[in-house]
Amino acid sequence: MNATLIEGGRPVSNVIPPQIIEPLSEFVSRIRTRIRETENAQFVNYEIAGLPVRFRYLDPRIKEQVSPAFQHLRTAMNIQPEFTVLVDGASSPLANIPQLLDWEGWGERDIWVVEVADMMLIIQNNAHAIVALDYRSKTGYWCELHPIGMTYLARASPLRRLLAHWFGSQGRYLFHGAAVGEPEGGVLILGAGGSGKSTTALTCLEDGMAYAGDDRCLLAVHGSPHVYSLYSTAKLMDISQFPSFAPVIDMDGKTGDEKAMYRLHRLSDNTLHCGFPLRAILLAQIEEIQETRISPASHAKGFLALAASGALHLPEMREQALRCFNSIARQLPVYELKLGANIRSAPCAIRDLLRELRRGLHD
């Protein structure tokens, strides 16, 4: 068998030495055996970004940590999945061979993408997971190696590397930002850390607006721009801002100065949405004003804000993701969302903008 490093979407030769190819090939063979042996494992069906996806949970502890983030996307439809993900843990027979991932030849590179016999391995320095994608069977494999499973914040956006790669191959690209609005159309909220994205998204959710995410969503252009929800979680540093959401805060495992995580699918008045068409891009920034204001901005600024999300993708997916982001930034109007001290004024400003855009569509 051959083992090929993939970088920038192209194979790079003479990088992986012969002495590591054989154990990599054996590793891939063992993953495929694990996939075959667990075909009858317990599963849950989801509809994610308009596609049927099946998770087979092989470890009860990891299921408990992973499944809440996708709870809002569960479906009772038992149809043939486009993609199956095996979610494994320290009880797996594969968990006793992580030393392969510690080969010193990986060097200081943060992530390696290696193809072995039609299987892609995502090898990340200092990671505690085995991540693989089997092209033949359209199956992903994620094995969390640590005995206690995922870290606190990893549970807010589980399986991200694997899902970003597979959905990217289906024309749906992960981005860093929030998405709120109405079922018939909404907005992206983009900005650097601390610019108010999560606070604005949660304020809109509390006000009854449709909510697709505060931090990680999927973007696609199927004729027109569309945003899809991926996780039902949110993260916030100051939990005193939303006392009404206190019952859904999950603090189990939180350490130090980490943001608190909200399990939003537990809300009784649930307005989580699987996705909606997009009408505008909003660039969030906190201003020394009282009420939130919205003013026009350039398409270039919209693209630059989206382009920052390219780092969420493996190198071979970034070019396609940036093309998608560029198309969206060109098609949608872009505005500056100037957030005032009265955070409760943001939903009203966003609703007014959507109403104005609807009128423009019908004029």
N, C-alpha and C positions, 0 to 999 in steps of 0.2 A: 504494500500500500504506500501511497504518497501522503505527506503532510505538507500543506501549503499555507504560508502566511498570506492573509488577504489584507491589503492596505490601500485605501483610496479606491476600493472596488476592483483592484487588480492584484493578481498573484505576485508575490515577491519570492524569487528563487534564492537558493543557497543561503538561507537564513537558519532554518531548523536543521540541526545536524543529524546524521543517520542514527546515532545512539538514542535520540529522543523519539524518532519516528515509530519504532517498534512499540514502546510503551504507550504512545498516543493511540496507535492503531488498536492495541489491546483494550485500552480504555474505552474507545468508541464501540468496540464489540461488546463490552460489558454493559454499556448504556443501552444498546439495542436489545440485549438479552433482558435487561430490566424492563424495557418497554413492552416486550412480548409477554413476559411473565405476569404483567399487571394489567392486561387488557380487560379483565373483569373486575377491576377495582371500583370502589365507590366513585361516582362522578356527579358533577353538578353542571347543568347547561346554562350558558349565558348568551346574551346578544350584546356584542360589543362593537360599536362603530358600524352597526347594521349587518354584522356577520355572526353566524353561529359559532360559538367557541365552547369547548368542553374542558373542564378541569377534572383530572383524576387525582384525588387526594390520597396519597400513600402513607402519610404520617399524621396521626390525629393532632399532635401539637402544632404542626405547621399549618394544618387546615384551620385550626382555631385562630391562628395569627393572620392568615392570608384572606380567608373567605369574607370577613366583614367589609373589606374595602371594595368588594365587587357585588355586595348584596343587592344593591339597587338595580343591577343589570341581570339578575337571575330570570330565567324564563322557564315556563312549564312545557314549552314545545320540545319534543324529543326528536329533533331532526338531525340528519347527518352533519357533524360539525365540519367547518372549513379548516379548523385548527384544533388540536388537542394538546393540552399542557399537563404533564405529569409533575405533581408537586410533592417532592420527597423530603426526607429529613435525616437526622442522625441515625435513625434505625435502619437506613438503607444499607445493603451490602456494599454499595459504592463509597460510603462515607469513610471507609478505612484506607482509602488510597489518595488522600489529598496531597501527599508529598510530590506527586507528579506535577502539580500546579506550582510547586516551589522551586522548579528547575532554575538554577542561577542564570541560565542563558536568556531568560526573559528580560533580565536587566532592569533598567529604570523606567521602561515604557509602562504606562499605566494599564493599558488594555491591549491584549493580543487577540486577533480573530484568526482562527486556524481552521482550515477545511481538511477533513480526513474522511475519505470514502463517502462523499455526499453528506457528511455531517459537519455542521459548523460548531466549533467550541469557542466560547467567549471566556478568555482567561484574564482575570483581573488581579493585579498585585494586591496582596493583603486581603483578598476577598474570602468570604466564608461560604461560598456557594459554587456548585458545579452547574454550569449553564451550557446547554447544547440545543441545537436545532437540527432535526433530522428531516432533510428535504424529501426523502423518499416517501415517508409516511405522514408528512405534514404534522409532525409531532415535536413539541418542545419539551425539554427536560430541565427541571430546576431542583437541585438538591441543596438544602440548607444544612451546612456541615456542623454548625455549633450545637452542642447538646441542648441549649435552651432556646435555639431557634433564632428568629430575626431580632434585630435591635428594635428599640422603640420607634424611631423615626422611619426605619425601613418598612415597618408595618403600615405606614401611611401611604406608601406607593410601592407595594410589593411586586416582584417579578419585572421590574421596569426595563432592565436591559433586554430581556428576552422579548417582551411584548413590543417594545419600541422597534426592534429589528423586524419582527414578523409583520406587524401592522404597517411598517414602512414599506415592506415588500408588496403590500396591498394598497399602496397609495394613501395611507392615513398616517400622519406624522405627528409625533409627540412634540408639544411645545410647553414652554414655561409661562403660565399666565392663567387668568381667570376667564370664565364665560358665564354671563347672566343675561336675562332678557325676558322674552315671552315665548311660548311654544312655537309661534309663527315666525320668530326672528329675534336674534339677540346680538350682543356685542362681545368682542374680546377686550379684556383689560390687561394691558402689558405695562411693564415697568421693572426697574431694578429692585433688589431686595429693600424692604422698608418704604416702598413708594405708596403703600396702601392698597395693594391688590386684594389681599385676603380680607382685610377689614371691609372694603367696599363690597366684595362678593357676599360676605356673610350678612352685611347690612341689607343687601338686596334680597337674600334668602329670607331673612327675618321679616321683611316687608311683603313677602308673598310672591316675589318674582321667580321665574324659572332659573334654576341653578344647575350648571354642568360641571363646575369645578372651580377651585380657588388657586391651583398651583400647577397641575398637570392635566392636560386634555389632549385630544387628538384632532388634527385639522385635515381636511380633505377638500379637493375641488372636483366635484362631480357635476360639471356644468356650471355650478355656482358654489361659492365657499360654504362650507358646513363645519360645525364644531361638534365633537362627540365627547361625552363624559367617559372617563376611565375609572376614576376612584370616587368613592363616596365619603372621603375624608377631607378634613381641612386642618390647617395648623396655624396657631396664633400664639404670640408671646403674652399679650395682655388679656387674660380670660375675664377680667372684670367688665370688659366692654359689652359682653353678651350674656347677661345673667339668665336669659330665657333658654340658652343652650347648655346651661350647667349640667343638666341630667345626661347629656350625651358626650361629656368629656371623658376620655380614656387616659388615665394617668398611670396605668400599669406598666412599670418598667422605665418611666421617665427619669432622666438623670440630669443633674446640673442645671444649666441654663437653656436646655432644649425647649423648643416651642411645645405647647400643649396640643394634643390631637383630639379632634372632634369626630365622632362616629355619626355622621349626619343621617344615615339611613334609619337611625333609631328615633328620629323626630316623628311625633304623632301626626303633625300637619306637614306631610312630606311633599316638597315641591322640587325634588331632585328630578332632573330630566336626562334622558339618554342622549339628547342632542337636539340641535335646531339649526336652521339656516342663519347665516351671519349677515348683518346689515352695516356694521361699522367696526372700526378699531379705535379703542380709547387708550391714550398714553397717560397713565396715572402719575401724578406728582402732588405732593402735599404743599399747600400754599398758606400764607398767613392771611387768610380770609375767613369769613364766617360760613357762607353758604357755598356749596359746590357749583362750579361753573364749567361749561364745556365750550371750547372754541376750536375752529378749524386748524389742522396741521397738515403737513405735506405727506404725500405717499412715501417719499424717501425715509422720513422719520418712522413711518409705520413698518417699512421693511427692515430698517436697522433694529427696531425693537424685536421683531420676530426673528431676525437672523441670529440674535444672541442665543436662541433656542437650538441652533444647529449643533451646539456642543453636547446636547442630550443624546445625539445619535452617534452610532459607531462610524468610523471614518468612511466606510464604503456607502453609507446611507446619506451622508450630509449633502452631497450635491443634489440629490433628488429632493430632499427636504427643503433646501434653499430655493429650488425652482418652484416648489409648491408655495412657500412663503412669499416669494416675489409675486406670483400670480394673484394671491389673496390681497397683498398690499396694493396692487395696481387696480383691482376690481372694487375695493371697498373704500368709502370715505374714511379719512383719518382725523381724529380730534384729540386735543389735549383735555384730559379730565383733571381739572384743578380742584383738588379736594380741600374743602374748608373744615373748620373746627367742628361744625355741626355735621357729623358723619351721616345723620339720618336724612340729610338733604340729597344724598347721592342717588337713591332710588328714584326720586322725583325727577331729577335732572336727566337720568338715563331714560326714564319713561317718556319724558317730553321729547328727547332726541329721537327715540324710536317712532313716536307718533308723527313727528315732522318728516322722518324718512319714509314712513308709510304714505303720507300725503304726496310726497314727491314721486313715489312709485306709481301713484294713480293719477297724477296730473297729466 
